[in-house]
Amino acid sequence: MPIPTEARRRLAAFMEERRTELRMRWQDVAAAGRISLKALHAARTGTSGIRPLTQRGIEDGLRWAPGSVQAILSGGEPRELGSPHHGDALIGRRTSLNPRWRSRAEFAAAAGVSEDLIRRAELGEITTLADRELHALADAYQVTAGSLAAFLAGEGDLQPAHGSTPPPDGHPHAAATRAVWQHVEGIADTAMRALEEQVRAEIRAFPPGTPPHAIFPSSAEAHLWALGALTEDERVSLIARARAEHAAREAARRRIS
């Protein structure tokens, strides 16, 4: 779909301003965003629409949060990512779990997650993750997957996942609890599949192209559905897990009160 000339000029101006601020050449932006210089030039000066992959490449190259290109074209402004608070919160979280985990390498080894994934998360280089990586990282920091997804996107704070992870290998109770954990995990998977089907039914009740906020009354769920870099299955899974985590927190709150 063609983009109005004024919107295109606005995008080009924001891109030029951000490139200058980061002291990057257009070649650097293209390399960082894993897109071609031709695609980058066309986004600024062309007349046709900008493909989603190219939009994501522009956002990655200029260190903007997902959705920033569309925000600019719609009259809004881009959001930056990688603030100091971002890394401080994740580093603080891992060192609070175990003082030995001041070493990123030790933390990665203990959690069974790649050190590079942790490094990129703590440097603010990640705003969205595939479902499997998201849950692996959430387990590593022992936070809920829903809160981590929102945090990486700059939309919320980390929420501890109390009792949501089994003890790591080497823990005194690891062997004794592993079988119990696997049994509980199987029950949870069955419940999660039912929740995912419920979410899919809600989505099917609306015609394609319906805005996320019209499908989901919860702003957090609407935000997760709007994460265009993920597949539909991944977004459905995230929403279902967020609902499960919310229900668990409410149940805990009721028990306490």
C-alpha positions as CSV (number, residue, x, y, z in Angstrom):
1,M,0.0,0.0,0.0
2,P,1.5,3.4,-1.0
3,I,2.6,5.7,1.8
4,P,1.6,9.4,1.8
5,T,4.5,11.7,0.8
6,E,4.4,13.6,4.0
7,A,4.5,10.5,6.1
8,R,7.5,9.2,4.1
9,R,9.3,12.5,4.5
10,R,8.6,12.4,8.3
11,L,10.1,8.8,8.4
12,A,13.2,9.9,6.5
13,A,13.7,12.9,8.8
14,F,13.5,10.7,11.9
15,M,15.8,8.1,10.4
16,E,18.4,10.7,9.5
17,E,18.2,12.3,12.9
18,R,18.6,9.0,14.7
19,R,21.5,7.9,12.4
20,T,23.4,11.1,13.2
21,E,22.7,10.7,16.9
22,L,24.2,7.2,16.8
23,R,27.1,8.4,14.6
24,M,26.4,5.6,12.1
25,R,26.7,5.5,8.3
26,W,23.8,4.1,6.3
27,Q,26.0,1.1,5.6
28,D,26.3,0.5,9.4
29,V,22.5,0.8,9.8
30,A,21.9,-1.7,7.0
31,A,24.4,-4.1,8.5
32,A,23.0,-3.8,12.1
33,G,19.4,-4.3,10.7
34,R,20.4,-7.2,8.4
35,I,18.8,-5.4,5.4
36,S,20.2,-4.2,2.1
37,L,21.2,-0.6,1.5
38,K,18.8,-0.6,-1.4
39,A,15.9,-1.5,0.9
40,L,17.0,1.2,3.4
41,H,17.2,3.8,0.6
42,A,13.8,2.8,-0.7
43,A,12.2,3.1,2.7
44,R,13.3,6.7,2.9
45,T,12.7,7.8,-0.7
46,G,10.4,5.3,-2.4
47,T,6.7,5.5,-3.1
48,S,5.5,1.9,-2.3
49,G,4.8,0.4,1.1
50,I,7.5,-0.9,3.4
51,R,7.6,-4.6,4.1
52,P,7.3,-5.7,7.7
53,L,10.8,-7.3,7.6
54,T,12.3,-4.1,6.3
55,Q,10.5,-2.1,9.0
56,R,12.0,-4.5,11.6
57,G,15.4,-4.1,10.0
58,I,15.2,-0.3,10.2
59,E,14.2,-0.5,13.9
60,D,17.0,-3.0,14.7
61,G,19.5,-0.9,12.8
62,L,18.5,2.4,14.5
63,R,17.9,0.8,17.9
64,W,14.3,1.6,18.0
65,A,11.6,-0.5,19.7
66,P,9.3,-2.7,17.5
67,G,6.5,-0.8,15.9
68,S,8.4,2.5,15.8
69,V,8.3,2.8,12.0
70,Q,4.5,2.3,11.9
71,A,4.2,4.9,14.8
72,I,6.1,7.5,12.8
73,L,4.1,6.8,9.6
74,S,0.9,7.2,11.7
75,G,2.0,10.6,13.1
76,G,3.7,9.4,16.3
77,E,7.3,9.0,17.4
78,P,9.7,6.2,17.7
79,R,10.7,4.6,21.0
80,E,14.3,4.0,21.8
81,L,15.5,0.8,23.4
82,G,18.5,-0.2,25.5
83,S,18.2,2.2,28.4
84,P,20.6,1.8,31.4
85,H,17.6,0.7,33.5
86,H,17.0,-2.2,31.2
87,G,20.4,-3.8,31.8
88,D,20.5,-2.8,35.5
89,A,17.3,-4.6,36.2
90,L,18.3,-7.9,34.5
91,I,21.8,-7.9,36.0
92,G,20.4,-7.0,39.5
93,R,18.0,-9.9,39.1
94,R,20.6,-12.5,38.4
95,T,23.0,-11.3,41.1
96,S,20.2,-11.3,43.6
97,L,19.5,-15.0,42.8
98,N,23.1,-16.0,43.5
99,P,26.1,-13.7,44.2
100,R,28.3,-16.1,42.2
101,W,26.2,-15.1,39.2
102,R,27.9,-11.8,38.9
103,S,29.8,-13.7,36.2
104,R,27.5,-13.9,33.1
105,A,29.3,-17.0,32.0
106,E,28.6,-18.8,35.3
107,F,25.0,-17.7,35.2
108,A,24.5,-18.9,31.6
109,A,26.1,-22.3,32.4
110,A,23.9,-22.8,35.5
111,A,20.7,-21.8,33.7
112,G,21.5,-23.7,30.5
113,V,21.0,-20.6,28.4
114,S,23.5,-19.3,25.9
115,E,25.7,-16.5,27.2
116,D,25.2,-14.5,24.0
117,L,21.4,-14.5,24.6
118,I,21.9,-13.2,28.1
119,R,24.4,-10.6,26.9
120,R,22.0,-9.3,24.2
121,A,19.1,-9.1,26.6
122,E,21.1,-7.2,29.2
123,L,22.4,-4.8,26.6
124,G,18.9,-4.0,25.5
125,E,19.5,-5.5,22.0
126,I,16.4,-7.8,22.2
127,T,12.9,-6.5,22.2
128,T,11.1,-9.7,21.2
129,L,11.9,-13.4,21.4
130,A,10.6,-16.7,20.0
131,D,8.5,-18.5,22.5
132,R,11.1,-21.1,23.3
133,E,13.9,-18.5,23.9
134,L,11.5,-16.3,25.9
135,H,10.6,-19.1,28.3
136,A,14.2,-20.3,28.6
137,L,15.3,-16.7,29.5
138,A,12.4,-16.3,31.9
139,D,13.3,-19.5,33.7
140,A,17.0,-18.3,33.9
141,Y,16.0,-15.1,35.6
142,Q,13.1,-16.8,37.5
143,V,10.6,-14.3,36.3
144,T,7.2,-14.8,34.5
145,A,7.4,-15.1,30.8
146,G,4.6,-12.5,30.3
147,S,6.4,-9.9,32.4
148,L,9.7,-10.6,30.6
149,A,8.1,-10.1,27.2
150,A,6.6,-6.8,28.3
151,F,9.9,-5.7,29.9
152,L,11.9,-6.4,26.8
153,A,9.5,-4.4,24.8
154,G,9.7,-1.5,27.2
155,E,6.2,-1.9,28.5
156,G,6.5,-3.2,32.0
157,D,8.6,-4.4,34.9
158,L,9.9,-7.9,35.8
159,Q,7.7,-10.1,38.0
160,P,9.3,-12.9,40.0
161,A,7.9,-16.4,39.2
162,H,7.6,-17.7,42.7
163,G,8.1,-21.4,42.6
164,S,7.9,-21.6,38.9
165,T,11.3,-23.1,38.2
166,P,12.8,-26.4,39.5
167,P,16.1,-26.2,41.3
168,P,19.1,-26.1,38.9
169,D,21.4,-29.1,38.6
170,G,23.8,-29.2,41.6
171,H,21.2,-27.9,44.0
172,P,20.8,-30.2,47.1
173,H,17.2,-31.0,46.3
174,A,17.4,-31.1,42.5
175,A,17.3,-34.9,42.1
176,A,14.4,-35.3,44.6
177,T,12.3,-32.7,42.9
178,R,12.9,-33.3,39.3
179,A,10.4,-36.1,38.9
180,V,7.7,-34.2,40.7
181,W,8.4,-31.1,38.6
182,Q,8.1,-33.1,35.4
183,H,4.7,-34.5,36.6
184,V,3.4,-31.1,37.4
185,E,4.8,-29.7,34.2
186,G,2.7,-32.3,32.3
187,I,-0.4,-31.2,34.0
188,A,0.4,-27.6,33.4
189,D,1.0,-28.3,29.6
190,T,-2.5,-29.8,29.4
191,A,-4.1,-26.8,31.0
192,M,-2.0,-24.5,28.9
193,R,-3.2,-26.1,25.7
194,A,-6.8,-25.5,26.8
195,L,-6.0,-21.9,27.5
196,E,-4.4,-21.5,24.1
197,E,-7.5,-22.9,22.4
198,Q,-9.6,-20.4,24.4
199,V,-7.5,-17.6,23.1
200,R,-7.7,-18.8,19.5
201,A,-11.5,-19.0,19.8
202,E,-11.6,-15.4,20.9
203,I,-9.5,-14.3,18.0
204,R,-11.6,-16.3,15.5
205,A,-14.7,-14.4,16.7
206,F,-13.3,-11.2,15.1
207,P,-12.7,-10.6,11.3
208,P,-9.0,-10.5,10.2
209,G,-7.4,-7.0,10.7
210,T,-9.4,-6.2,13.9
211,P,-7.2,-4.0,16.1
212,P,-5.7,-5.9,19.1
213,H,-7.4,-3.7,21.7
214,A,-10.8,-4.6,20.2
215,I,-10.1,-8.3,20.7
216,F,-8.5,-8.2,24.1
217,P,-9.8,-5.9,26.8
218,S,-6.5,-6.3,28.7
219,S,-3.9,-3.8,27.5
220,A,-1.2,-6.3,28.3
221,E,-2.8,-9.0,26.1
222,A,-3.4,-6.5,23.3
223,H,0.3,-5.6,23.4
224,L,1.3,-9.2,23.2
225,W,-1.0,-9.8,20.2
226,A,0.5,-6.7,18.5
227,L,4.0,-8.2,18.6
228,G,4.2,-8.6,14.8
229,A,7.7,-10.2,14.8
230,L,6.3,-13.4,16.4
231,T,4.1,-16.0,14.7
232,E,0.5,-16.3,15.6
233,D,1.1,-19.5,17.6
234,E,3.9,-17.8,19.6
235,R,1.6,-14.8,20.4
236,V,-1.3,-17.1,21.4
237,S,1.1,-19.0,23.7
238,L,2.3,-15.8,25.3
239,I,-1.2,-14.6,26.0
240,A,-2.3,-17.9,27.4
241,R,0.8,-18.0,29.7
242,A,0.1,-14.4,30.8
243,R,-3.4,-15.4,31.7
244,A,-2.2,-18.5,33.6
245,E,0.3,-16.3,35.5
246,H,-2.3,-13.7,36.3
247,A,-4.7,-16.4,37.6
248,A,-2.0,-17.9,39.8
249,R,-1.2,-14.4,41.3
250,E,-4.9,-13.8,42.0
251,A,-5.2,-17.2,43.7
252,A,-2.2,-16.5,45.8
253,R,-3.5,-13.1,46.8
254,R,-6.9,-14.7,47.8
255,R,-5.1,-17.3,50.0
256,I,-3.1,-14.6,51.7
257,S,-6.1,-12.4,52.4
